[in-house]
Amino acid sequence: MKRLGPVLTLAAGAATTVALGALSATTSPPARDAGAAGGPAAVAEATSEASAAPAPSRTAKPVPAKADYAGRVRGNGGLIAVSIRNGKAVGYFCDGRVEAWLRGKAADGKVVLTGPEGASLTAALGGGRATGTLEFGSKEWDFTAPTVKKPSGLYRASAIVRGAKVRAGWIYLADGTRVGLTLVDGAPADVAVPEPGENATVNGEQVDPKDVDEFIEEF
């Protein structure tokens, strides 16, 4: 019986050691992998990648390098013409009594023009036509102008006739409709709209109309 004493003592010590180890394992906080999914490092990395990602860029809509449009202004009875040459654009509105010359640019699938006395024009380009709005004076009209080919389209004339300054504009549609206005020293003159490609007669003298390619750079 006396020989069992040391053995019991060692057994008791071993049991105590096991119990302490188990208690330590129970009370110690579990280790966290900083790189695990959902951890701070992973969130920071995802946020950094999202911030660095470039925003998608919008592609500008194309415009033709050269195009001529002409059509009717709805609710007005006048005609509108717009021509584009390498991004530069000119426009002309006329109903036979009043007129407006406009200028501006064509870009991103549209044309934006302005003129004197607050005149302005904005049109979307596509489908072989220019569709938009014309503002002139205190009024606003819509229009649709399909593409046209010579001799249809826009013409302009500038000249000095017998000491008077002459300026004229004409629009021709493919169906034969035409309109124009001639100013002599700033006042409307009774001048007939010439046939396409022919000269106008102003105070007995011939005035040569120019097409867009001939006057757009100086306009």
Stockholm file with secondary structure:
# STOCKHOLM 1.0

chainA/1-219         MKRLGPVLTLAAGAATTVALGALSATTSPPARDAGAAGGPAAVAEATSEASAAPAPSRTAKPVPAKADYAGRVRGNGGLIAVSIRNGKAVGYFCDGRVEAWLRGKAADGKVVLTGPEGASLTAALGGGRATGTLEFGSKEWDFTAPTVKKPSGLYRASAIVRGAKVRAGWIYLADGTRVGLTLVDGAPADVAVPEPGENATVNGEQVDPKDVDEFIEEF
#=GR chainA/1-219 SS CTTHHHHHHHHHHHHHHHHHHHHHHHHSCCCCCTTSTTSHHHHHHHHHHHHHSCCCCCCCCCCCSEEEEEEEETTTCCEEEEEEETTEEEEEEECSSCEEEEEEEEETTEEEEECGGGCEEEEEEETTEEEEEEEETTEEEEEEEEBCCTTSEEEEEEEEETTEEEEEEEEECTTSCEEEEEEETTEEECCCCCCTTSCEEETTEEECCEEHHHHGGGC
#=GC SS_cons         CTTHHHHHHHHHHHHHHHHHHHHHHHHSCCCCCTTSTTSHHHHHHHHHHHHHSCCCCCCCCCCCSEEEEEEEETTTCCEEEEEEETTEEEEEEECSSCEEEEEEEEETTEEEEECGGGCEEEEEEETTEEEEEEEETTEEEEEEEEBCCTTSEEEEEEEEETTEEEEEEEEECTTSCEEEEEEETTEEECCCCCCTTSCEEETTEEECCEEHHHHGGGC
//
